[in-house]
Amino acid sequence: MGTVDSDEFIQIRRDLHSYPELAFEEHRTSAMVAAKLRGWGYTVGRGYGNTGLVGSLRRGSSQRSIGIRADMDALPIEESSTAAWKSRKPGLMHACGHDGHTATLLAAAKVIAQGLEFDGTVNLIFQPAEEGAGGAVQMMADGLFDKHPCDCIFALHNMPGIETGHFSFRAGPAMASSDAATITLQGLGGHGAMPHLAKDTVVAAASIVMALQTIVARNVNPLQTAVVTVGALHSGTANNVIPDQAQMELSVRAMDRQVRDLLKQRIIELVTLQAASYQVTATVDWRPGYCVLVNSEVETAFAAQVATELFGKDRVESNGAAQTASEDFAFMLEKVPGCYFFVGNGAAGSPGARMCHNPGYDFNDAIIETGAAFWAKLVETYLKTT
């Protein structure tokens, strides 16, 4: 198996970091990836999810195939870093490490193409729009797995707080579903000195915020995971005016499909009845998001074993903690068995421990070589020659 030229791909990663692109706008990134893949002998299919692409490489006569996915999009966050490679686009940054995921898969692509013997087909999937816009769904709608069938698929994400280059795998439900809801309360505005003549939406909203937590505490099995977060509450403009409207924004997460359905049912019931008890009306705009990410048992065990053989058991957690963040690779896993796992970006107290979606976050370049070596070994093992 070939080795990774770390410097080459660190420079690629930092270049991508300097020029972040939002969901479905990853034109520069996509063009660069396509050019690299073609130069290494891959057949490149473009136009999946607008800016998404697939690099395919086949050797031997086997019909077996493996898919590996990296995400490419950035976030609308103003970067606080002073690094030479900080974002050159005001208000945009790679705050989740997708620049590193892309560079890591490119490094693996070069090793696979130039130094690997295998029997079958490798499909390297570069996905747009992971950050809430559903790029995985759009790629599949555009024929991703019809044109590039995969027997199994894999993806990694860097994880701040885990020691650099350490791996965390988890079979079964591993990441939460994520739904959103907007609750709008309509009452009757009035003078703050005469509340009996008004229908107060602020009091109703305050009661609903507290009551929503009883769904987690009293409706969901204590052994199950559920999160109901009220991230925004907007109402009123003056201290002596009772506003006629209030609006709340909710983030709702679960690790189980049945719990996810229960949360929706109870939130709508509770909000409607609580509002009525305060003589105001409520409407709930429910917006389904990403589904629960479920890793298949066989593929997860396989990936963990490859990591253990390559890096040693001290660097591999085969039953890592589940995460209540969400990920649209979950939709791909509904179609094809596979595994989504984490690679440590830096232990607590280190620069790499700063959480994703933070203005000061940066991907740890030290894990590019680690991730690329793992991807190459995974392909070599899965598509081994006889």
Order of alpha helices (4+ residues) and beta strands (2+ residues): alpha-alpha-beta-beta-beta-alpha-beta-alpha-alpha-beta-beta-beta-beta-beta-alpha-beta-beta-beta-alpha-beta-beta-alpha-beta-alpha-beta-alpha
